[in-house]
Amino acid sequence: MVDVSEESASAVTQGLAGQGYEIQAERGLNVDQVLALSPEVLITEAAPSDLSCCGLIAQLRGRPATESPIKIVMIVRGGALERARALDLGVDDVISFPFDATEFAARIRTQFRELQPEEELQTKLKYAQAEGNYAAAEKRRSWLAPAVLFIAIVAAVGALATFFSLRHANTETLQLRAEIAQLNYGIGQQGDLLRRVQQRRAALGDSSRTEAGTRESLETQTKNIREKMSSADGTELATLQKQLQLTEKRLTLLEDEDKFAETVVRDYGPSVCLLHVTVEFLDKASGQPIRVVVDSNGNPKVDQNRMVQLGTDATGPPLRVDIFGTGFLATRDGVLLTNHHVAQPWWKNADLQQLVSQGAEAYVQSYVAYFPGSTQGIQAKLGQISTQADLATLKLEDPPPADTEVLKVDGALSASVTGDPVVLMGYPTGIEGILARAGSDVADKIAGQSHDVDQIMAQLAADKLIRPTTTQGHIGDLLKNEIVYDAATTSGGSGGPLFNRDGDVIGINFAILKGFGGSNLAIPARYATGLLK
């Protein structure tokens, strides 16, 4: 934002809050200073008393076509005439203040989409779906694998970016990077887990403050406008009345969406479960389990190169990776819907494929579903795999909890409308997110008692701490095979249901798309209805 008034800057920040954008506000910059910041979208404001923005826009538009493009959005104080003048200056879009936050956010998303050719966008979408290269752009940092949380006993996704490096030694054993084995078998992991939980707790606090700040700001704006109206007359009074109507409308919409989200949580939250998928490995040549080589005290053997030995004749525990995702109850007899890449984590995953290509065969040792309020998990088995989309079903081996409702999956085109509010439920960041919400004392106690993921999960269930997170947003785009929306999520949230305002599931979350701030992807529900049939 350059030369944007304090009032407009506040509205811009609120409209884009929680959507992953990196925003910087500056005043009085020349064109070289603007270019030094390398913005992708420039927001500026035109006021009758200060038209310095005009020269800046002209200089930016006069740059060689070979330089990186910058999209320019202008805020004006006025109506059609002012907007027309702004467009004539060469801006990409213009909006009158005061503006609706939802509309403004959608306009900004449009500018980011138009920065790249349509062909490149489609390539990104296809690549995200076909190759599993899911990532989020948040403050210009790339995160690995939104779909599942490879946490090898609650290890961070980032730790697995340098996944297995395996080779056959003379003794025909496989070797694994020491830091990964440490995470699997408890060597020094407690401090890392608690540190990540603290970071997650801080992030949750920031999110809550942002949401509260939006409502508080709108209430403050309403109060200020009313005060100004008491002494205004003529044209100024009419302008203030319009501003008041828009601000009150935004407050009403916010309140309505909050009520809608509360209803979804109350009625359908018990039916959204945390899936714990345990993956182990066989040696393809012998068909034997790959195990960790341990010493007489049961600790993994680490050589001078920080490598841990693995082998089929070892006496240690099996090589194991714990993966978390989200599922939800889709039929009364216990069928759960989730993603293919949650049910079979090695599916089109480059990291696990690297391991598989070097002599290992991955298989699911167990599926366990943890429903909110239940004191223990329910074992499940693989059901159906979709041939059309990243979807799969699991079948519970015992009846689902009595308080669960079968979620209605609505595949009709009319159920999803661009701009409509949506609610997403799931378990982003898996155990870390649950412990972060539980409080520091509880997290320290549970994480400090055990390094075994099964024991941690059992304790979380026994204490009834497992419950999904809920985020709100809006549908940004409806593509052929994806729903683009901006309700926040991250790794572990894959398989989560996306609800429309009627409380129907219109999509199943499956990816965070790199390069498009705040954009997440869901598979349209019509693919799920076909799979369930």
ZAVEXZA-781498 format. One line per 8 residues: number of its first residue (from 1); their letters; for each residue y, x, z of C-alpha. Coordinates in nm, 2 decimals. Layout:
BEGIN
NUM> a> Y,X,Z ~ ...
This chain:
BEGIN
1> mvdvsees> 0.00,0.00,0.00 ~ 0.33,0.14,-0.10 ~ 0.67,-0.01,0.00 ~ 0.50,-0.32,0.14 ~ 0.69,-0.51,0.41 ~ 0.55,-0.52,0.76 ~ 0.47,-0.89,0.73 ~ 0.29,-0.85,0.40
9> asavtqgl> 0.11,-0.54,0.51 ~ -0.03,-0.73,0.81 ~ -0.15,-1.01,0.58 ~ -0.31,-0.76,0.34 ~ -0.49,-0.58,0.62 ~ -0.62,-0.90,0.76 ~ -0.73,-1.03,0.42 ~ -0.93,-0.71,0.35
17> agqgyeiq> -1.06,-0.66,0.71 ~ -1.43,-0.59,0.75 ~ -1.50,-0.55,0.38 ~ -1.54,-0.17,0.37 ~ -1.21,-0.07,0.21 ~ -1.01,0.24,0.31 ~ -0.65,0.13,0.33 ~ -0.34,0.35,0.37
25> aerglnvd> 0.02,0.23,0.40 ~ 0.31,0.45,0.28 ~ 0.68,0.41,0.21 ~ 0.92,0.59,-0.03 ~ 0.66,0.78,-0.23 ~ 0.72,0.91,-0.58 ~ 0.46,0.91,-0.85 ~ 0.33,1.25,-0.78
33> qvlalspe> 0.28,1.17,-0.41 ~ 0.10,0.85,-0.50 ~ -0.13,1.03,-0.74 ~ -0.20,1.29,-0.47 ~ -0.36,1.01,-0.26 ~ -0.59,0.92,-0.55 ~ -0.58,0.55,-0.49 ~ -0.81,0.32,-0.69
41> vliteaap> -0.59,0.01,-0.63 ~ -0.22,0.03,-0.55 ~ -0.05,-0.27,-0.38 ~ 0.33,-0.28,-0.38 ~ 0.59,-0.54,-0.32 ~ 0.91,-0.64,-0.51 ~ 1.21,-0.77,-0.32 ~ 1.54,-0.89,-0.48
49> sdlsccgl> 1.73,-0.63,-0.29 ~ 1.50,-0.34,-0.38 ~ 1.34,-0.30,-0.72 ~ 1.25,0.07,-0.68 ~ 0.89,-0.03,-0.74 ~ 0.98,-0.10,-1.10 ~ 1.03,0.27,-1.18 ~ 0.72,0.37,-1.00
57> iaqlrgrp> 0.51,0.12,-1.20 ~ 0.66,0.24,-1.53 ~ 0.58,0.60,-1.45 ~ 0.22,0.52,-1.35 ~ 0.18,0.32,-1.66 ~ 0.32,0.61,-1.87 ~ 0.05,0.85,-1.77 ~ -0.20,0.97,-2.03
65> atespiki> -0.50,0.74,-2.09 ~ -0.74,1.03,-2.01 ~ -0.63,1.03,-1.64 ~ -0.81,0.82,-1.38 ~ -0.69,0.46,-1.40 ~ -0.51,0.29,-1.11 ~ -0.50,-0.09,-1.07 ~ -0.16,-0.22,-0.96
73> vmivrgga> -0.13,-0.55,-0.76 ~ 0.22,-0.67,-0.68 ~ 0.33,-0.91,-0.40 ~ 0.64,-1.11,-0.47 ~ 0.86,-1.35,-0.27 ~ 0.90,-1.64,-0.51 ~ 0.72,-1.86,-0.76 ~ 0.63,-1.85,-1.13
81> lerarald> 0.94,-1.68,-1.25 ~ 0.90,-1.38,-1.02 ~ 0.53,-1.35,-1.10 ~ 0.60,-1.35,-1.47 ~ 0.86,-1.07,-1.43 ~ 0.60,-0.87,-1.23 ~ 0.34,-0.91,-1.51 ~ 0.60,-0.81,-1.77
89> lgvddvis> 0.65,-0.48,-1.57 ~ 0.28,-0.40,-1.64 ~ 0.11,-0.48,-1.31 ~ -0.26,-0.59,-1.33 ~ -0.22,-0.89,-1.10 ~ 0.06,-1.05,-0.89 ~ 0.05,-1.29,-0.60 ~ 0.32,-1.48,-0.41
97> fpfdatef> 0.37,-1.44,-0.04 ~ 0.25,-1.61,0.18 ~ -0.10,-1.60,0.03 ~ -0.44,-1.72,0.12 ~ -0.65,-1.44,0.26 ~ -0.97,-1.54,0.08 ~ -0.79,-1.56,-0.26 ~ -0.62,-1.22,-0.20
105> aarirtqf> -0.95,-1.05,-0.11 ~ -1.11,-1.20,-0.43 ~ -0.83,-1.07,-0.64 ~ -0.87,-0.72,-0.50 ~ -1.25,-0.73,-0.56 ~ -1.17,-0.83,-0.92 ~ -0.95,-0.52,-0.96 ~ -1.23,-0.29,-0.84
113> relqpeee> -1.48,-0.45,-1.07 ~ -1.24,-0.41,-1.37 ~ -1.20,-0.04,-1.29 ~ -1.54,0.02,-1.46 ~ -1.66,-0.12,-1.79 ~ -1.88,-0.43,-1.76 ~ -2.17,-0.23,-1.90 ~ -2.15,0.02,-1.62
121> lqtklkya> -2.14,-0.26,-1.36 ~ -2.46,-0.41,-1.51 ~ -2.62,-0.07,-1.51 ~ -2.54,-0.03,-1.15 ~ -2.68,-0.37,-1.06 ~ -3.00,-0.31,-1.26 ~ -3.04,0.04,-1.11 ~ -2.99,-0.10,-0.76
129> qaegnyaa> -3.26,-0.36,-0.82 ~ -3.51,-0.15,-1.02 ~ -3.49,0.19,-0.85 ~ -3.41,0.10,-0.49 ~ -3.10,0.32,-0.49 ~ -2.91,0.11,-0.25 ~ -2.60,0.24,-0.08 ~ -2.28,0.13,0.09
137> aekrrswl> -1.93,0.26,0.03 ~ -1.76,0.27,0.36 ~ -1.46,0.50,0.41 ~ -1.59,0.70,0.11 ~ -1.92,0.78,0.28 ~ -2.26,0.71,0.12 ~ -2.54,0.57,0.33 ~ -2.90,0.58,0.23
145> apavlfia> -3.14,0.28,0.18 ~ -2.97,-0.04,0.29 ~ -3.29,-0.23,0.24 ~ -3.50,-0.08,0.52 ~ -3.44,0.12,0.82 ~ -3.67,0.42,0.80 ~ -3.64,0.52,1.16 ~ -3.96,0.71,1.25
153> ivaavgal> -3.93,0.59,1.60 ~ -3.58,0.47,1.58 ~ -3.45,0.77,1.39 ~ -3.13,0.72,1.18 ~ -3.15,0.65,0.81 ~ -2.95,0.96,0.74 ~ -3.21,1.18,0.90 ~ -3.45,1.06,0.64
161> atffslrh> -3.23,1.15,0.34 ~ -3.41,1.48,0.35 ~ -3.75,1.31,0.37 ~ -4.09,1.47,0.35 ~ -4.13,1.81,0.20 ~ -4.50,1.85,0.17 ~ -4.72,2.13,0.03 ~ -5.09,2.23,0.04
169> antetlql> -5.16,2.55,0.24 ~ -5.47,2.76,0.21 ~ -5.62,2.55,0.49 ~ -5.55,2.24,0.27 ~ -5.31,2.09,0.53 ~ -4.99,1.91,0.46 ~ -4.67,2.02,0.62 ~ -4.37,1.82,0.72
177> raeiaqln> -4.01,1.91,0.80 ~ -3.99,1.98,1.17 ~ -3.70,1.75,1.24 ~ -3.88,1.45,1.09 ~ -4.19,1.52,1.30 ~ -3.97,1.56,1.61 ~ -3.83,1.21,1.55 ~ -4.18,1.07,1.50
185> ygigqqgd> -4.33,1.23,1.81 ~ -4.06,1.23,2.06 ~ -3.94,1.59,2.06 ~ -3.57,1.56,2.17 ~ -3.52,1.21,2.03 ~ -3.39,1.03,2.33 ~ -3.04,1.18,2.32 ~ -3.01,1.11,1.95
193> llrrvqqr> -3.11,0.75,2.00 ~ -2.87,0.69,2.28 ~ -2.59,0.86,2.08 ~ -2.65,0.63,1.78 ~ -2.66,0.33,2.01 ~ -2.32,0.42,2.15 ~ -2.18,0.46,1.80 ~ -2.32,0.13,1.70
201> raalgdss> -2.17,-0.03,2.01 ~ -1.83,0.11,1.92 ~ -1.86,-0.03,1.57 ~ -1.95,-0.37,1.71 ~ -1.64,-0.36,1.93 ~ -1.42,-0.27,1.63 ~ -1.56,-0.56,1.43 ~ -1.50,-0.81,1.72
209> rteagtre> -1.14,-0.68,1.76 ~ -1.08,-0.72,1.39 ~ -1.20,-1.08,1.39 ~ -1.00,-1.17,1.71 ~ -0.69,-0.99,1.56 ~ -0.70,-1.21,1.25 ~ -0.69,-1.53,1.45 ~ -0.43,-1.40,1.69
217> sletqtkn> -0.21,-1.28,1.40 ~ -0.23,-1.62,1.23 ~ -0.13,-1.80,1.55 ~ 0.16,-1.56,1.60 ~ 0.27,-1.62,1.24 ~ 0.27,-1.99,1.30 ~ 0.47,-1.95,1.62 ~ 0.73,-1.73,1.45
225> irekmssa> 0.77,-1.96,1.14 ~ 0.83,-2.26,1.37 ~ 1.10,-2.06,1.56 ~ 1.27,-1.97,1.23 ~ 1.25,-2.33,1.11 ~ 1.45,-2.45,1.41 ~ 1.76,-2.27,1.28 ~ 1.70,-2.28,0.91
233> dgtelatl> 1.83,-2.52,0.65 ~ 1.82,-2.59,0.28 ~ 1.62,-2.35,0.06 ~ 1.52,-2.13,0.35 ~ 1.38,-2.43,0.54 ~ 1.17,-2.54,0.24 ~ 1.03,-2.19,0.20 ~ 0.94,-2.17,0.57
241> qkqlqlte> 0.77,-2.51,0.55 ~ 0.55,-2.38,0.27 ~ 0.47,-2.07,0.47 ~ 0.38,-2.28,0.77 ~ 0.15,-2.51,0.56 ~ -0.04,-2.21,0.42 ~ -0.07,-2.04,0.76 ~ -0.20,-2.35,0.93
249> krltlled> -0.44,-2.41,0.64 ~ -0.58,-2.06,0.69 ~ -0.62,-2.13,1.06 ~ -0.80,-2.46,0.99 ~ -1.03,-2.29,0.74 ~ -1.11,-2.01,0.99 ~ -1.19,-2.27,1.26 ~ -1.40,-2.47,1.02
257> edkfaetv> -1.60,-2.16,0.92 ~ -1.65,-2.06,1.28 ~ -1.79,-2.40,1.36 ~ -2.02,-2.38,1.05 ~ -2.14,-2.04,1.17 ~ -2.20,-2.16,1.52 ~ -2.41,-2.45,1.39 ~ -2.62,-2.21,1.17
265> vrdygpsv> -2.68,-1.98,1.47 ~ -2.78,-2.26,1.70 ~ -3.01,-2.45,1.46 ~ -3.16,-2.17,1.26 ~ -3.13,-1.84,1.46 ~ -3.47,-1.89,1.63 ~ -3.64,-1.89,1.29 ~ -3.50,-1.54,1.18
273> cllhvtve> -3.73,-1.27,1.29 ~ -3.72,-0.89,1.32 ~ -4.00,-0.73,1.12 ~ -4.16,-0.41,1.24 ~ -4.36,-0.25,0.97 ~ -4.58,0.06,1.05 ~ -4.67,0.28,0.76 ~ -4.94,0.55,0.78
281> fldkasgq> -5.08,0.79,0.52 ~ -5.41,0.90,0.37 ~ -5.50,1.21,0.19 ~ -5.59,1.10,-0.16 ~ -5.84,1.37,-0.21 ~ -6.05,1.30,0.10 ~ -5.95,0.95,0.19 ~ -5.89,1.07,0.55
289> pirvvvds> -5.59,0.99,0.76 ~ -5.31,1.25,0.76 ~ -5.26,1.36,1.12 ~ -5.03,1.59,1.31 ~ -5.18,1.92,1.44 ~ -5.12,1.94,1.81 ~ -5.16,2.21,2.08 ~ -5.37,2.18,2.40
297> ngnpkvdq> -5.08,1.98,2.56 ~ -5.07,1.73,2.28 ~ -4.74,1.86,2.14 ~ -4.70,1.91,1.76 ~ -4.73,2.28,1.65 ~ -4.41,2.41,1.51 ~ -4.40,2.75,1.34 ~ -4.12,3.00,1.30
305> nrmvqlgt> -3.99,2.81,1.00 ~ -3.96,2.49,1.20 ~ -4.25,2.34,1.01 ~ -4.51,2.11,1.17 ~ -4.87,2.13,1.05 ~ -5.05,1.82,0.92 ~ -5.41,1.79,0.82 ~ -5.70,1.55,0.78
313> datgpplr> -5.91,1.74,1.04 ~ -5.63,1.74,1.30 ~ -5.68,1.57,1.64 ~ -5.32,1.46,1.68 ~ -5.17,1.12,1.61 ~ -5.15,0.98,1.26 ~ -4.84,1.06,1.05 ~ -4.64,0.74,1.09
321> vdifgtgf> -4.31,0.59,0.98 ~ -4.16,0.28,1.15 ~ -3.96,0.05,0.93 ~ -3.75,-0.25,1.02 ~ -3.64,-0.54,0.82 ~ -3.57,-0.91,0.85 ~ -3.78,-1.22,0.77 ~ -3.75,-1.59,0.82
329> latrdgvl> -3.98,-1.89,0.86 ~ -4.03,-2.06,0.52 ~ -4.32,-2.30,0.58 ~ -4.46,-2.48,0.89 ~ -4.79,-2.29,0.87 ~ -4.63,-1.96,0.93 ~ -4.53,-1.81,0.59 ~ -4.23,-1.57,0.62
337> ltnhhvaq> -4.00,-1.47,0.34 ~ -3.87,-1.11,0.31 ~ -3.82,-0.84,0.05 ~ -4.09,-0.67,-0.14 ~ -3.95,-0.33,-0.03 ~ -3.98,-0.44,0.33 ~ -4.34,-0.56,0.29 ~ -4.43,-0.25,0.09
345> pwwknadl> -4.17,0.02,0.19 ~ -4.29,0.27,-0.07 ~ -4.22,0.03,-0.36 ~ -3.97,0.21,-0.59 ~ -3.85,0.43,-0.30 ~ -3.78,0.78,-0.42 ~ -3.84,0.94,-0.08 ~ -4.18,0.79,-0.02
353> qqlvsqga> -4.27,0.83,-0.38 ~ -4.21,1.20,-0.34 ~ -4.46,1.21,-0.06 ~ -4.71,1.00,-0.25 ~ -4.68,1.22,-0.56 ~ -4.79,1.52,-0.35 ~ -5.12,1.40,-0.23 ~ -5.06,1.12,0.02
361> eayvqsyv> -5.13,0.75,-0.01 ~ -4.91,0.52,0.20 ~ -5.04,0.20,0.35 ~ -4.92,-0.06,0.60 ~ -5.10,-0.02,0.93 ~ -4.94,-0.33,1.08 ~ -4.68,-0.60,1.04 ~ -4.53,-0.75,1.36
369> ayfpgstq> -4.28,-1.03,1.37 ~ -4.05,-1.07,1.67 ~ -3.88,-1.41,1.70 ~ -3.57,-1.46,1.92 ~ -3.66,-1.58,2.27 ~ -4.03,-1.49,2.23 ~ -4.17,-1.24,2.48 ~ -4.41,-1.08,2.24
377> giqaklgq> -4.45,-1.01,1.87 ~ -4.68,-1.20,1.63 ~ -4.91,-1.00,1.40 ~ -4.88,-1.08,1.03 ~ -5.05,-0.99,0.71 ~ -4.93,-0.95,0.35 ~ -4.91,-1.27,0.15 ~ -4.76,-1.28,-0.20
385> istqadla> -4.56,-1.03,-0.40 ~ -4.31,-1.16,-0.65 ~ -4.33,-1.03,-1.00 ~ -3.97,-1.14,-1.08 ~ -3.76,-1.02,-0.79 ~ -3.76,-0.81,-0.48 ~ -3.93,-1.07,-0.27 ~ -4.26,-1.11,-0.08
393> tlkledpp> -4.42,-1.33,0.18 ~ -4.60,-1.25,0.50 ~ -4.84,-1.48,0.68 ~ -4.83,-1.50,1.06 ~ -5.18,-1.47,1.22 ~ -5.08,-1.70,1.51 ~ -4.86,-2.01,1.50 ~ -4.48,-1.96,1.50
401> padtevlk> -4.29,-2.03,1.82 ~ -4.24,-2.40,1.90 ~ -3.86,-2.39,1.88 ~ -3.85,-2.25,1.52 ~ -3.74,-2.46,1.23 ~ -3.85,-2.41,0.87 ~ -3.55,-2.30,0.68 ~ -3.46,-2.50,0.37
409> vdgalsas> -3.45,-2.28,0.06 ~ -3.22,-2.44,-0.20 ~ -3.26,-2.29,-0.54 ~ -3.03,-2.53,-0.72 ~ -2.74,-2.38,-0.91 ~ -2.50,-2.62,-0.74 ~ -2.58,-2.49,-0.40 ~ -2.40,-2.16,-0.47
417> vtgdpvvl> -2.03,-2.18,-0.56 ~ -1.80,-1.88,-0.60 ~ -1.55,-1.86,-0.32 ~ -1.75,-2.08,-0.08 ~ -1.81,-1.95,0.27 ~ -2.15,-1.81,0.36 ~ -2.33,-1.69,0.68 ~ -2.58,-1.40,0.68
425> mgyptgie> -2.83,-1.35,0.96 ~ -3.05,-1.05,1.01 ~ -3.12,-0.73,1.21 ~ -2.90,-0.45,1.06 ~ -2.98,-0.11,1.21 ~ -3.30,-0.25,1.38 ~ -3.35,-0.12,1.74 ~ -3.02,0.05,1.75
433> gilarags> -2.83,-0.27,1.69 ~ -3.03,-0.46,1.95 ~ -2.98,-0.20,2.21 ~ -2.61,-0.17,2.13 ~ -2.56,-0.54,2.19 ~ -2.77,-0.53,2.51 ~ -2.52,-0.31,2.70 ~ -2.52,0.06,2.80
441> dvadkiag> -2.73,0.02,3.12 ~ -3.00,-0.17,2.95 ~ -3.01,0.07,2.65 ~ -3.03,0.37,2.88 ~ -3.31,0.22,3.08 ~ -3.52,0.11,2.78 ~ -3.47,0.41,2.56 ~ -3.51,0.64,2.86
449> qshdvdqi> -3.84,0.50,2.97 ~ -4.04,0.56,2.65 ~ -4.03,0.75,2.32 ~ -4.29,0.52,2.17 ~ -4.15,0.26,1.93 ~ -4.42,0.00,2.02 ~ -4.34,0.02,2.38 ~ -3.97,-0.01,2.32
457> maqlaadk> -4.03,-0.32,2.10 ~ -4.25,-0.47,2.37 ~ -3.98,-0.42,2.63 ~ -3.71,-0.56,2.42 ~ -3.92,-0.87,2.35 ~ -4.02,-0.91,2.72 ~ -3.65,-0.90,2.82 ~ -3.57,-1.15,2.54
465> lirptttq> -3.32,-0.92,2.39 ~ -3.43,-0.96,2.02 ~ -3.19,-1.19,1.84 ~ -3.03,-1.17,1.49 ~ -2.67,-1.08,1.42 ~ -2.45,-1.32,1.23 ~ -2.17,-1.23,0.99 ~ -1.95,-1.45,0.78
473> ghigdllk> -1.80,-1.41,0.44 ~ -1.76,-1.57,0.10 ~ -1.94,-1.56,-0.23 ~ -1.75,-1.32,-0.46 ~ -1.95,-1.36,-0.78 ~ -2.26,-1.53,-0.92 ~ -2.45,-1.31,-1.16 ~ -2.77,-1.38,-1.35
481> neivydaa> -3.00,-1.23,-1.09 ~ -2.77,-1.16,-0.79 ~ -2.53,-1.33,-0.56 ~ -2.24,-1.10,-0.47 ~ -2.09,-1.18,-0.13 ~ -1.89,-1.00,0.14 ~ -2.06,-1.09,0.47 ~ -2.12,-0.75,0.64
489> ttsggsgg> -2.47,-0.60,0.67 ~ -2.64,-0.27,0.66 ~ -2.99,-0.11,0.68 ~ -3.25,-0.33,0.84 ~ -3.07,-0.65,0.72 ~ -3.29,-0.67,0.41 ~ -3.47,-1.00,0.39 ~ -3.21,-1.19,0.59
497> plfnrdgd> -3.12,-1.54,0.48 ~ -2.78,-1.62,0.33 ~ -2.67,-1.97,0.42 ~ -2.42,-2.20,0.24 ~ -2.20,-2.45,0.42 ~ -2.48,-2.70,0.43 ~ -2.71,-2.47,0.62 ~ -2.94,-2.41,0.33
505> viginfai> -3.07,-2.07,0.23 ~ -2.92,-1.99,-0.10 ~ -3.02,-1.62,-0.12 ~ -3.21,-1.34,0.04 ~ -3.02,-1.03,0.12 ~ -3.16,-0.72,-0.05 ~ -2.89,-0.45,-0.12 ~ -2.55,-0.31,-0.05
513> lkgfggsn> -2.39,-0.21,-0.38 ~ -2.22,0.13,-0.40 ~ -1.87,0.15,-0.54 ~ -1.76,-0.21,-0.48 ~ -1.59,-0.24,-0.14 ~ -1.75,-0.50,0.08 ~ -2.00,-0.62,-0.19 ~ -2.35,-0.70,-0.09
521> laiparya> -2.63,-0.85,-0.30 ~ -2.87,-1.14,-0.24 ~ -3.15,-1.26,-0.46 ~ -3.09,-1.63,-0.56 ~ -3.31,-1.87,-0.37 ~ -3.47,-2.01,-0.69 ~ -3.69,-1.69,-0.71 ~ -3.81,-1.77,-0.35
529> tgllk> -3.89,-2.13,-0.43 ~ -4.11,-2.02,-0.71 ~ -4.29,-1.76,-0.49 ~ -4.35,-2.02,-0.22 ~ -4.51,-2.26,-0.47
